[in-house]
C-alpha cells in the first residue's frame, strides 16, 4: 500500500498550471492533474518492455517529466527545518542532491508497482496564502478505505511547483524532518549527507 501511495505522489505532481491563483484555475487544477497522470501512464506503458528489461530507465523518465515540477530546495529546507541555516552552501547543495535522489528512487519503484487503483481528483482548495493551493486526491483500491493525499503547491513565478505532500494527514516534509533532525543531532550535517549517500547506494527510500 505504501508503494501505491508513493506512485500517486509522483503522478499527480506533474501538473504545471501557470498564471495566478483564481477560481477558474482552481476549478481546472484537478482536471489538469488527471490529464497529466494519464499521459504519464501512457508513456510508461509505451516503454514497458524496455523498462522491464532495464528498470533504471524509469529514473530518466521521472527526471524529464516529473522533477521540473518539484521545488527540491524548498522541500529540503522544510525537511531540514532550523538546521538548514546552519549548513554551508556546499552542504546545502549536497543535501538537496542526496534528498532528490532518495525521493526519485523511492517513487520510481512505486511507479513501477502501480496496479490500476482508482484515483479520484477533488476540487483544488485555497490555503489562505497568496499563490498557494492544495490539490486533494483520493486513492481507491477495491475493498479498502480511500486514502486521502493532498499536494501543497505554490506558484513560483514560472509555474506551479510542489513543496509538500500530505498522506492521511501526515506530511512528507514533517516526517523527514523528524528523522533528519535525529541524524543531525547524532552525527552532524555531514553525517546526514553521508546517510543520504548511503541510502542511494543501497537503493533505499
Backbone as ProteinMPNN parsed JSONL, in Angstrom:
{"seq_chain_A": "XXXXXXXXXXXXXXXXXXXXXXXXXXXXXXXXXXXXXXXXXXXXXXXXXXXXXXXXXXXXXXXXXXXXXXXXXXXXXXXXXXXXXXXXXXXXXXXXXXXXXXXXXXXXXXXXXXXXXXXXXXXXXXXXXXXXXXXXXXXXXXXXXXXXXXXXXXXXXXXXXXXXXXXXXXXXXXXXXXXXXXXXXXXXXXXXXXXXXXXXXXXXX", "coords_chain_A": {"N_chain_A": [[0.827, -1.208, 0.0], [2.01, 1.224, 0.722], [3.766, 1.652, -1.398], [1.951, 2.108, -3.447], [0.776, 4.461, -2.632], [2.952, 6.171, -2.862], [3.287, 6.133, -5.598], [1.123, 7.704, -6.444], [1.899, 10.157, -5.527], [4.007, 10.958, -7.292], [2.773, 10.817, -9.799], [0.678, 12.713, -9.683], [2.016, 15.039, -9.247], [2.915, 16.157, -11.566], [1.705, 18.28, -12.798], [1.707, 21.463, -14.383], [0.555, 24.432, -13.863], [0.553, 27.307, -14.141], [0.124, 30.945, -14.408], [-2.059, 33.083, -12.355], [-3.487, 32.485, -9.072], [-6.813, 31.7, -9.073], [-10.433, 31.476, -9.247], [-11.154, 30.084, -11.615], [-8.743, 28.793, -12.293], [-8.418, 27.164, -10.038], [-10.648, 25.483, -10.267], [-9.964, 24.108, -12.55], [-7.686, 22.705, -11.896], [-7.706, 20.004, -10.818], [-8.604, 18.579, -13.052], [-6.489, 19.051, -14.813], [-4.413, 17.765, -13.471], [-5.325, 15.133, -13.616], [-5.311, 14.68, -16.415], [-2.574, 14.904, -16.933], [-1.551, 12.816, -15.399], [-2.603, 10.648, -16.783], [-1.197, 10.884, -19.154], [1.369, 10.294, -18.263], [1.113, 7.631, -17.451], [0.516, 6.494, -19.92], [2.892, 6.975, -21.301], [4.648, 5.416, -19.791], [3.576, 2.839, -20.167], [3.955, 2.596, -22.892], [6.641, 2.208, -23.029], [7.025, -0.028, -21.558], [8.107, -2.632, -22.001], [10.81, -2.045, -22.464], [11.477, -0.846, -20.012], [11.001, -2.947, -18.266], [13.084, -4.604, -18.972], [15.241, -3.003, -18.322], [15.056, -1.488, -15.537], [16.178, 0.887, -14.605], [15.73, 2.847, -16.452], [13.461, 4.205, -15.785], [14.18, 6.239, -14.097], [15.208, 8.299, -15.682], [12.889, 9.001, -17.067], [11.301, 10.002, -15.007], [12.893, 12.135, -14.207], [12.756, 13.768, -16.419], [9.986, 14.213, -16.856], [8.681, 14.624, -14.377], [10.347, 15.779, -12.291], [10.88, 18.58, -12.901], [8.686, 19.871, -11.81], [8.85, 19.991, -9.12], [9.952, 21.739, -6.231], [12.832, 21.283, -5.147], [14.661, 22.508, -3.495], [13.068, 23.979, -1.693], [11.612, 21.878, -0.572], [13.681, 20.431, 0.644], [14.643, 22.361, 2.437], [12.391, 22.548, 4.104], [12.381, 19.979, 5.195], [14.78, 19.975, 6.582], [14.418, 22.017, 8.419], [15.273, 24.106, 11.132], [17.924, 23.468, 10.925], [18.788, 23.935, 8.368], [19.803, 26.549, 7.963], [22.155, 26.405, 9.303], [23.79, 24.96, 7.718], [26.441, 24.986, 5.314], [26.724, 26.608, 2.053], [27.77, 24.639, 0.28], [27.192, 22.291, 1.669], [24.397, 22.502, 1.725], [23.77, 22.194, -0.992], [24.651, 19.568, -1.379], [22.908, 18.227, 0.319], [20.432, 18.762, -0.939], [20.841, 17.457, -3.417], [21.256, 14.801, -2.605], [18.859, 14.206, -1.222], [16.977, 14.549, -3.227], [17.65, 12.412, -4.924], [17.022, 10.261, -3.251], [14.207, 10.54, -3.057], [13.454, 10.303, -5.773], [14.317, 7.675, -6.378], [12.778, 6.189, -4.562], [10.116, 6.717, -5.384], [10.222, 5.931, -8.009], [10.377, 3.162, -7.874], [7.869, 2.727, -6.75], [6.166, 3.706, -8.729], [6.516, 1.805, -10.721], [5.185, -0.257, -9.543], [2.517, 0.288, -9.677], [-0.873, -0.699, -9.895], [-3.358, -0.209, -11.077], [-5.139, 1.121, -9.299], [-7.963, 3.144, -8.444], [-8.082, 6.627, -8.99], [-9.254, 9.461, -7.516], [-10.041, 12.73, -8.276], [-10.22, 15.745, -6.655], [-11.809, 18.994, -6.078], [-9.621, 21.818, -6.248], [-8.228, 23.417, -3.382], [-8.055, 26.558, -1.683], [-5.412, 28.008, 0.327], [-5.257, 30.203, 1.905], [-2.981, 31.562, 1.736], [-1.174, 33.632, -0.468], [-0.9, 32.713, -3.864], [-0.706, 29.984, -3.342], [-1.88, 26.666, -3.194], [-3.929, 23.775, -2.425], [-3.999, 20.587, -3.744], [-6.242, 18.163, -3.693], [-6.577, 14.595, -3.576], [-7.9, 11.247, -3.846], [-7.081, 7.874, -3.242], [-8.316, 4.89, -4.363], [-8.735, 1.592, -3.675], [-10.12, -1.619, -4.425], [-12.298, -2.76, -1.899], [-10.986, -1.415, 0.117], [-10.425, 1.319, 2.412], [-10.696, 4.65, 1.209], [-7.725, 6.489, 0.48], [-6.665, 9.564, 1.477], [-4.809, 12.023, -0.229], [-3.067, 14.909, -0.234], [-1.74, 17.606, -2.061], [0.534, 20.129, -1.673], [1.046, 23.106, -3.272], [2.794, 25.801, -4.881], [2.897, 28.917, -6.656], [5.64, 29.605, -8.426], [6.339, 31.669, -10.01], [7.278, 30.908, -12.428], [5.546, 28.957, -12.933], [3.561, 26.287, -11.423], [4.727, 24.598, -8.52], [5.476, 21.753, -6.471], [5.685, 21.529, -2.933], [5.18, 20.078, -0.678], [3.621, 17.061, 0.55], [0.693, 15.561, 1.735], [-0.274, 12.73, 3.305], [-2.925, 10.9, 4.417], [-3.216, 12.813, 6.452], [-0.609, 13.081, 7.253], [2.408, 14.725, 6.928], [4.793, 14.675, 4.353], [7.161, 16.198, 4.372], [7.334, 16.884, 7.113], [7.614, 14.354, 8.276], [10.126, 13.505, 7.305], [11.614, 15.527, 8.431], [11.734, 14.898, 11.134], [13.292, 12.484, 11.188], [15.617, 13.405, 9.944], [16.443, 15.383, 11.72], [17.103, 13.875, 13.955], [19.279, 12.394, 12.958], [21.09, 14.484, 12.446], [21.498, 15.518, 15.009], [22.881, 13.402, 16.121], [25.069, 12.89, 14.39], [25.766, 15.18, 13.033], [25.556, 17.619, 10.294], [27.112, 16.783, 8.122], [27.028, 14.112, 8.634], [24.378, 13.475, 7.996], [24.433, 13.974, 5.258], [26.169, 11.949, 4.471], [24.598, 9.771, 5.213], [22.391, 10.002, 3.461], [23.709, 9.58, 1.036], [24.519, 6.944, 1.434], [22.011, 5.66, 1.556], [21.19, 6.044, -1.076], [23.13, 4.588, -2.468], [22.456, 2.047, -1.658], [19.975, 1.898, -2.69], [17.775, 2.678, -1.195], [14.744, 4.15, 0.284]], "CA_chain_A": [[0.0, 0.0, 0.0], [2.893, 2.378, 0.754], [4.259, 1.878, -2.75], [0.879, 2.676, -4.247], [0.632, 5.857, -2.224], [4.066, 6.891, -3.435], [3.008, 6.303, -7.02], [0.229, 8.842, -6.636], [2.67, 11.382, -5.308], [4.717, 11.377, -8.485], [1.876, 11.012, -10.93], [-0.12, 13.927, -9.586], [2.857, 16.216, -9.122], [3.405, 16.538, -12.878], [0.965, 19.396, -13.38], [2.282, 22.797, -14.427], [-0.656, 25.183, -14.143], [0.869, 28.643, -14.646], [-0.853, 32.004, -14.166], [-2.328, 33.439, -10.972], [-4.491, 31.667, -8.416], [-8.144, 32.263, -9.185], [-11.468, 30.448, -9.22], [-11.089, 29.249, -12.812], [-7.57, 27.934, -12.182], [-8.688, 26.17, -9.005], [-11.585, 24.505, -10.79], [-9.322, 23.334, -13.598], [-6.474, 22.031, -11.422], [-7.877, 18.56, -10.726], [-8.685, 18.054, -14.409], [-5.148, 19.072, -15.376], [-3.662, 16.703, -12.812], [-5.793, 13.871, -14.183], [-4.83, 14.552, -17.789], [-1.131, 14.685, -16.911], [-1.346, 11.466, -14.888], [-2.895, 9.71, -17.86], [-0.086, 10.953, -20.107], [2.5, 9.593, -17.697], [0.837, 6.201, -17.539], [0.618, 6.108, -21.327], [4.315, 6.958, -21.637], [5.248, 4.263, -19.137], [3.113, 1.625, -20.833], [4.554, 2.535, -24.222], [8.024, 1.731, -22.891], [7.004, -1.05, -20.508], [9.042, -3.719, -22.298], [12.157, -1.526, -22.225], [11.66, -0.629, -18.574], [11.09, -4.256, -17.627], [14.442, -5.111, -19.201], [16.187, -2.12, -17.644], [14.251, -0.619, -14.675], [16.824, 2.185, -14.366], [15.219, 3.813, -17.422], [12.379, 4.977, -15.174], [14.744, 7.432, -13.47], [15.268, 9.333, -16.694], [11.53, 9.435, -17.354], [10.875, 10.846, -13.887], [13.677, 13.365, -14.216], [12.299, 14.589, -17.53], [8.562, 14.54, -16.801], [8.183, 14.996, -13.057], [11.233, 16.586, -11.451], [10.775, 20.028, -13.073], [7.529, 20.409, -11.108], [9.168, 19.989, -7.7], [10.945, 22.686, -5.736], [13.613, 20.446, -4.247], [15.279, 23.351, -2.464], [12.049, 24.273, -0.681], [11.318, 20.611, 0.102], [14.819, 20.116, 1.521], [14.617, 23.344, 3.517], [11.345, 22.147, 5.031], [12.773, 18.756, 5.896], [15.895, 20.294, 7.483], [13.984, 22.934, 9.458], [16.243, 25.082, 11.623], [19.293, 23.044, 10.605], [19.155, 24.386, 7.029], [20.614, 27.764, 8.038], [23.468, 26.068, 9.857], [24.567, 24.293, 6.677], [27.138, 25.841, 4.362], [26.172, 26.444, 0.704], [28.191, 23.35, -0.272], [26.402, 21.268, 2.349], [23.015, 22.633, 1.273], [23.666, 21.588, -2.319], [24.79, 18.116, -1.212], [21.66, 17.756, 0.918], [19.399, 18.789, -1.978], [21.128, 16.415, -4.396], [21.043, 13.495, -1.989], [17.447, 14.02, -0.91], [16.286, 14.371, -4.506], [17.886, 11.04, -5.376], [16.232, 9.369, -2.398], [12.809, 10.634, -3.461], [13.285, 9.753, -7.123], [14.448, 6.214, -6.311], [11.629, 5.653, -3.838], [8.896, 6.799, -6.164], [10.401, 5.149, -9.234], [9.966, 1.791, -7.539], [6.433, 2.733, -6.524], [5.517, 3.893, -10.022], [6.54, 0.52, -11.416], [4.281, -1.178, -8.845], [1.115, 0.705, -9.813], [-1.678, -1.819, -10.393], [-4.685, 0.176, -11.522], [-6.022, 1.702, -8.296], [-8.723, 4.303, -8.904], [-7.66, 7.922, -8.466], [-10.333, 10.448, -7.55], [-9.491, 14.081, -8.257], [-11.165, 16.634, -5.981], [-11.566, 20.408, -6.377], [-8.487, 22.468, -5.602], [-8.608, 24.235, -2.231], [-7.129, 27.646, -1.332], [-4.765, 27.834, 1.634], [-5.232, 31.46, 2.626], [-1.725, 32.222, 1.396], [-1.157, 34.041, -1.865], [-0.23, 31.846, -4.832], [-0.524, 28.643, -2.778], [-3.115, 25.886, -3.21], [-3.868, 22.352, -2.091], [-4.646, 19.725, -4.728], [-6.605, 16.937, -2.973], [-6.968, 13.405, -4.326], [-8.133, 10.032, -3.068], [-6.706, 6.617, -3.892], [-9.335, 3.895, -4.011], [-8.5, 0.196, -4.061], [-11.299, -2.424, -4.084], [-12.368, -3.308, -0.553], [-10.158, -0.652, 1.05], [-10.838, 2.69, 2.703], [-9.966, 5.616, 0.378], [-6.565, 7.133, 1.085], [-6.564, 10.964, 1.048], [-3.466, 12.534, -0.492], [-3.144, 16.327, -0.59], [-0.488, 18.133, -2.588], [0.688, 21.556, -1.449], [1.749, 23.67, -4.403], [2.831, 27.262, -4.914], [3.282, 29.486, -7.934], [6.998, 30.113, -8.27], [6.564, 32.72, -10.987], [7.446, 30.236, -13.705], [4.614, 27.832, -12.937], [3.286, 25.678, -10.119], [5.656, 23.576, -8.04], [5.087, 21.061, -5.241], [6.647, 21.662, -1.835], [4.868, 19.116, 0.39], [2.539, 16.112, 0.277], [0.052, 15.126, 2.974], [-0.924, 11.429, 3.127], [-3.643, 10.569, 5.652], [-2.912, 13.871, 7.418], [0.81, 13.039, 7.633], [3.206, 15.497, 5.987], [6.051, 14.095, 3.914], [8.249, 17.046, 4.855], [7.43, 16.757, 8.57], [8.134, 13.027, 8.602], [11.566, 13.504, 7.074], [12.234, 16.465, 9.359], [11.989, 14.179, 12.378], [14.425, 11.571, 11.039], [16.805, 14.193, 9.632], [16.872, 16.057, 12.946], [17.756, 12.858, 14.785], [20.584, 12.096, 12.364], [21.972, 15.637, 12.627], [21.883, 15.582, 16.433], [23.828, 12.33, 16.424], [26.259, 12.842, 13.54], [26.001, 16.448, 12.354], [25.039, 17.777, 8.932], [27.872, 15.898, 7.241], [26.534, 12.76, 8.884], [23.158, 13.301, 7.218], [24.845, 13.879, 3.852], [26.696, 10.594, 4.308], [23.464, 8.853, 5.323], [21.646, 10.081, 2.207], [24.526, 8.916, 0.011], [24.446, 5.509, 1.713], [20.684, 5.218, 1.149], [21.155, 5.991, -2.528], [23.954, 3.464, -2.91], [21.73, 0.817, -1.381], [18.668, 1.962, -3.322], [16.754, 2.798, -0.176], [13.953, 5.375, 0.272]], "C_chain_A": [[0.858, 1.254, 0.0], [3.394, 2.696, -0.647], [3.189, 2.531, -3.605], [0.644, 4.134, -3.893], [1.727, 6.698, -2.875], [3.865, 7.111, -4.926], [2.158, 7.545, -7.257], [0.945, 10.15, -6.424], [3.286, 11.84, -6.614], [3.787, 11.64, -9.647], [1.164, 12.343, -10.845], [0.708, 15.183, -9.419], [3.337, 16.739, -10.465], [2.813, 17.841, -13.381], [1.748, 20.704, -13.314], [1.159, 23.74, -14.832], [-0.381, 26.558, -14.723], [-0.207, 29.654, -14.288], [-1.035, 32.275, -12.693], [-3.402, 32.557, -10.392], [-5.833, 32.37, -8.498], [-9.142, 31.141, -9.233], [-11.361, 29.523, -10.411], [-9.914, 28.291, -12.754], [-7.82, 26.83, -11.175], [-9.612, 25.085, -9.525], [-10.933, 23.589, -11.814], [-8.185, 22.445, -13.092], [-6.607, 20.519, -11.384], [-7.938, 17.918, -12.105], [-7.307, 17.995, -15.055], [-4.275, 17.976, -14.776], [-4.03, 15.361, -13.425], [-5.242, 13.655, -15.584], [-3.336, 14.238, -17.824], [-0.794, 13.292, -16.407], [-1.57, 10.441, -15.985], [-1.787, 9.716, -18.909], [1.13, 10.19, -19.592], [2.312, 8.082, -17.786], [0.972, 5.7, -18.974], [2.081, 6.003, -21.749], [5.001, 5.735, -21.037], [4.851, 2.97, -19.842], [3.733, 1.472, -22.21], [5.976, 1.994, -24.175], [8.134, 0.612, -21.867], [8.02, -2.154, -20.767], [10.483, -3.276, -22.04], [12.44, -1.396, -20.733], [11.75, -1.956, -17.828], [12.479, -4.856, -17.8], [15.477, -4.305, -18.438], [15.412, -1.115, -16.789], [14.86, 0.755, -14.441], [16.345, 3.25, -15.347], [14.15, 4.708, -16.809], [12.913, 6.249, -14.53], [14.802, 8.589, -14.457], [13.896, 9.882, -17.038], [11.021, 10.365, -16.264], [11.603, 12.183, -13.918], [13.191, 14.313, -15.307], [10.874, 15.077, -17.342], [8.144, 15.141, -15.466], [9.041, 16.014, -12.305], [11.104, 18.088, -11.658], [9.63, 20.668, -12.296], [7.67, 20.343, -9.588], [10.127, 21.139, -7.388], [11.769, 21.933, -4.691], [14.336, 21.264, -3.185], [14.287, 23.604, -1.342], [11.692, 23.01, 0.107], [12.434, 20.278, 1.088], [14.897, 21.088, 2.688], [13.575, 22.957, 4.562], [11.73, 20.933, 5.845], [13.915, 18.998, 6.886], [15.464, 21.2, 8.627], [15.075, 23.912, 9.832], [17.676, 24.72, 11.25], [19.74, 23.559, 9.236], [20.098, 25.594, 7.089], [22.008, 27.49, 8.566], [24.367, 25.403, 8.821], [25.249, 25.311, 5.772], [26.476, 25.677, 2.983], [26.542, 25.108, 0.066], [27.387, 22.207, 0.354], [24.941, 21.312, 1.895], [22.819, 21.978, -0.088], [23.751, 20.071, -2.233], [23.526, 17.516, -0.617], [20.54, 17.714, -0.119], [19.6, 17.657, -2.981], [20.832, 15.028, -3.831], [19.586, 13.2, -1.724], [16.638, 13.813, -2.19], [16.453, 12.935, -5.001], [17.089, 10.038, -4.558], [14.774, 9.353, -2.841], [12.575, 10.01, -4.83], [13.358, 8.233, -7.098], [13.236, 5.58, -5.629], [10.391, 5.607, -4.721], [9.005, 6.114, -7.523], [9.962, 3.706, -8.985], [8.445, 1.721, -7.386], [5.663, 2.876, -7.835], [5.445, 2.575, -10.782], [5.58, -0.485, -10.795], [2.809, -0.789, -8.974], [0.301, -0.408, -10.474], [-3.13, -1.43, -10.632], [-5.639, 0.697, -10.472], [-6.726, 2.941, -8.859], [-8.208, 5.565, -8.222], [-8.825, 8.887, -8.61], [-9.733, 11.824, -7.359], [-10.543, 15.037, -7.721], [-10.849, 18.093, -6.31], [-10.39, 20.983, -5.587], [-8.969, 23.39, -4.491], [-7.594, 25.35, -2.007], [-6.546, 27.396, 0.058], [-4.845, 29.085, 2.494], [-3.946, 32.219, 2.393], [-1.711, 32.497, -0.106], [-0.358, 33.06, -2.71], [0.082, 30.456, -4.293], [-1.862, 27.923, -2.753], [-2.846, 24.468, -2.722], [-4.638, 21.594, -3.166], [-4.972, 18.4, -4.036], [-6.984, 15.801, -3.932], [-7.293, 12.295, -3.339], [-7.719, 8.831, -3.902], [-7.67, 5.549, -3.406], [-8.954, 2.535, -4.569], [-9.722, -0.609, -3.644], [-11.225, -2.986, -2.666], [-11.569, -2.562, 0.484], [-10.738, 0.742, 1.268], [-10.048, 3.647, 1.818], [-8.838, 6.289, 1.15], [-6.496, 8.575, 0.594], [-5.107, 11.385, 0.894], [-3.602, 13.966, -0.989], [-1.767, 16.824, -1.003], [-0.447, 19.643, -2.403], [1.588, 22.127, -2.537], [1.757, 25.186, -4.313], [3.29, 27.701, -6.299], [4.631, 30.166, -7.782], [7.298, 31.279, -9.194], [6.741, 32.138, -12.373], [6.505, 29.057, -13.832], [4.456, 27.256, -11.543], [4.3, 24.597, -9.788], [5.161, 23.008, -6.711], [6.149, 21.266, -4.17], [6.292, 20.808, -0.629], [3.704, 18.238, -0.057], [2.01, 15.611, 1.611], [-0.699, 13.822, 2.691], [-1.582, 11.036, 4.441], [-3.269, 11.526, 6.777], [-1.467, 13.859, 7.902], [1.628, 13.727, 6.541], [4.506, 14.785, 5.651], [7.229, 14.876, 4.481], [8.44, 16.89, 6.356], [8.004, 15.411, 8.98], [9.644, 12.955, 8.404], [12.275, 14.437, 8.044], [12.594, 15.77, 10.666], [13.219, 13.278, 12.264], [15.711, 12.335, 10.726], [17.348, 14.87, 10.881], [17.612, 15.092, 13.864], [19.15, 12.558, 14.265], [21.561, 13.241, 12.591], [22.418, 15.768, 14.079], [22.962, 14.55, 16.758], [25.144, 12.47, 15.669], [26.548, 14.131, 12.769], [25.452, 16.466, 10.929], [25.791, 16.878, 7.962], [27.445, 14.442, 7.434], [25.271, 12.476, 8.098], [23.483, 13.186, 5.736], [25.363, 12.476, 3.555], [25.576, 9.563, 4.328], [22.65, 8.837, 4.033], [22.408, 9.368, 1.086], [24.483, 7.405, 0.185], [23.097, 4.931, 1.28], [20.578, 5.097, -0.358], [22.001, 4.863, -3.089], [23.213, 2.145, -2.753], [20.348, 0.791, -2.041], [17.536, 2.061, -2.354], [16.003, 4.113, -0.316], [13.7, 5.861, 1.666]], "O_chain_A": [[0.503, 2.245, -0.637], [3.445, 3.86, -1.045], [3.49, 3.417, -4.404], [0.344, 4.948, -4.766], [1.469, 7.793, -3.375], [4.233, 8.159, -5.457], [2.437, 8.339, -8.156], [0.631, 11.148, -7.073], [3.109, 12.993, -7.009], [3.991, 12.589, -10.404], [1.055, 13.042, -11.853], [0.164, 16.287, -9.445], [4.111, 17.696, -10.496], [3.36, 18.451, -14.299], [2.376, 21.008, -12.3], [0.837, 23.843, -16.016], [-1.015, 26.946, -15.704], [-1.317, 29.28, -13.911], [-0.275, 31.773, -11.864], [-4.159, 31.936, -11.138], [-5.974, 33.506, -8.045], [-8.76, 29.971, -9.258], [-11.463, 28.305, -10.258], [-10.043, 27.12, -13.113], [-7.471, 25.676, -11.425], [-9.395, 23.902, -9.261], [-11.307, 22.422, -11.933], [-7.766, 21.525, -13.794], [-5.721, 19.812, -11.863], [-7.388, 16.837, -12.312], [-6.977, 17.035, -15.751], [-3.494, 17.338, -15.481], [-3.156, 14.546, -13.719], [-4.76, 12.568, -15.903], [-2.879, 13.423, -18.626], [0.129, 12.651, -16.909], [-0.815, 9.476, -16.103], [-1.472, 8.676, -19.488], [1.834, 9.529, -20.356], [3.233, 7.35, -18.148], [1.484, 4.605, -19.209], [2.47, 5.074, -22.457], [5.83, 5.097, -21.686], [5.694, 2.106, -20.084], [4.008, 0.356, -22.651], [6.462, 1.401, -25.139], [9.223, 0.336, -21.364], [8.724, -2.57, -19.847], [11.28, -4.025, -21.474], [13.505, -1.786, -20.253], [12.501, -2.071, -16.859], [12.994, -5.528, -16.907], [16.472, -4.852, -17.962], [15.131, -0.008, -17.249], [14.14, 1.698, -14.113], [16.535, 4.441, -15.099], [13.952, 5.838, -17.256], [12.187, 7.238, -14.424], [14.483, 9.726, -14.109], [13.742, 11.08, -17.275], [10.391, 11.384, -16.547], [11.005, 13.232, -13.683], [13.214, 15.53, -15.128], [10.576, 16.235, -17.636], [7.336, 16.069, -15.431], [8.526, 16.986, -11.753], [11.205, 18.833, -10.684], [9.604, 21.889, -12.138], [6.715, 20.611, -8.859], [11.004, 21.463, -8.188], [11.446, 21.945, -3.504], [14.596, 20.765, -2.09], [14.627, 23.46, -0.168], [11.494, 23.072, 1.32], [12.171, 19.891, 2.227], [15.187, 20.681, 3.813], [13.838, 23.027, 5.762], [11.443, 20.859, 7.04], [14.013, 18.315, 7.906], [16.07, 21.166, 9.698], [15.731, 24.484, 8.961], [18.552, 25.584, 11.261], [20.939, 23.618, 8.964], [21.081, 25.651, 6.35], [22.938, 28.254, 8.307], [25.576, 25.295, 9.027], [24.694, 26.376, 5.498], [25.744, 24.711, 2.766], [25.716, 24.505, -0.619], [26.958, 21.282, -0.335], [24.321, 20.266, 1.702], [21.824, 21.289, -0.315], [23.018, 19.364, -2.925], [23.116, 16.421, -1.002], [19.782, 16.745, -0.176], [18.644, 16.976, -3.353], [20.231, 14.188, -4.502], [19.116, 12.088, -1.965], [15.72, 12.993, -2.223], [15.486, 12.318, -5.449], [16.542, 9.079, -5.102], [14.174, 8.288, -2.986], [11.609, 9.272, -5.024], [12.54, 7.568, -7.734], [12.733, 4.55, -6.078], [9.705, 4.587, -4.797], [7.989, 5.758, -8.121], [9.257, 3.112, -9.801], [7.813, 0.768, -7.841], [4.627, 2.238, -8.024], [4.433, 2.267, -11.411], [5.199, -1.46, -11.443], [1.943, -1.475, -8.431], [0.72, -0.986, -11.476], [-4.034, -2.237, -10.412], [-6.846, 0.722, -10.71], [-6.151, 3.688, -9.65], [-7.934, 5.566, -7.022], [-9.323, 9.102, -9.715], [-9.004, 12.064, -6.397], [-11.639, 15.129, -8.274], [-9.749, 18.4, -6.768], [-10.198, 20.669, -4.412], [-9.99, 24.063, -4.632], [-6.391, 25.116, -2.127], [-7.122, 26.662, 0.861], [-4.534, 29.039, 3.684], [-3.817, 33.375, 2.795], [-2.181, 31.686, -0.904], [0.727, 32.629, -2.32], [1.034, 29.818, -4.74], [-2.87, 28.498, -2.34], [-1.701, 24.026, -2.622], [-5.788, 21.918, -3.463], [-4.072, 17.591, -3.812], [-7.625, 16.024, -4.959], [-6.996, 12.396, -2.149], [-7.971, 8.774, -5.106], [-7.825, 5.328, -2.205], [-8.863, 2.35, -5.782], [-10.314, -0.318, -2.605], [-10.233, -3.603, -2.277], [-11.47, -3.014, 1.624], [-11.45, 1.273, 0.416], [-8.836, 3.481, 1.682], [-8.985, 6.617, 2.328], [-6.286, 8.798, -0.598], [-4.278, 11.135, 1.77], [-4.187, 14.208, -2.045], [-0.76, 16.501, -0.373], [-1.305, 20.356, -2.923], [2.73, 21.701, -2.71], [0.847, 25.788, -3.743], [3.973, 26.966, -7.013], [4.752, 31.18, -7.094], [8.402, 31.823, -9.163], [6.406, 32.773, -13.373], [6.649, 28.242, -14.743], [5.126, 27.679, -10.601], [4.683, 23.793, -10.638], [4.509, 23.702, -5.93], [7.348, 21.192, -4.441], [7.03, 20.809, 0.356], [2.911, 18.617, -0.919], [2.782, 15.276, 2.51], [-1.656, 13.816, 1.917], [-0.908, 10.858, 5.455], [-3.035, 11.108, 7.911], [-1.133, 14.553, 8.862], [1.549, 13.355, 5.371], [5.234, 14.346, 6.541], [8.178, 14.292, 5.004], [9.57, 16.776, 6.83], [8.79, 15.33, 9.924], [10.357, 12.406, 9.244], [13.411, 14.174, 8.44], [13.651, 16.034, 11.239], [14.088, 13.299, 13.135], [16.783, 11.953, 11.194], [18.561, 14.929, 11.085], [18.621, 15.448, 14.472], [20.1, 12.476, 15.043], [22.731, 13.006, 12.894], [23.574, 16.089, 14.351], [23.848, 14.803, 17.574], [26.211, 12.206, 16.223], [27.464, 14.174, 11.949], [24.951, 15.459, 10.428], [25.184, 16.274, 7.077], [27.497, 13.643, 6.499], [25.094, 11.371, 7.585], [22.872, 12.383, 5.03], [25.04, 11.888, 2.523], [25.593, 8.599, 3.562], [22.259, 7.769, 3.563], [21.816, 8.641, 0.288], [24.418, 6.665, -0.797], [23.041, 3.844, 0.706], [19.956, 4.166, -0.87], [21.625, 4.244, -4.085], [23.321, 1.248, -3.589], [19.636, -0.21, -1.963], [16.436, 1.585, -2.637], [16.494, 5.066, -0.922], [13.046, 6.887, 1.853]]}, "name": "protein", "num_of_chains": 1, "seq": "XXXXXXXXXXXXXXXXXXXXXXXXXXXXXXXXXXXXXXXXXXXXXXXXXXXXXXXXXXXXXXXXXXXXXXXXXXXXXXXXXXXXXXXXXXXXXXXXXXXXXXXXXXXXXXXXXXXXXXXXXXXXXXXXXXXXXXXXXXXXXXXXXXXXXXXXXXXXXXXXXXXXXXXXXXXXXXXXXXXXXXXXXXXXXXXXXXXXXXXXXXXXX"}
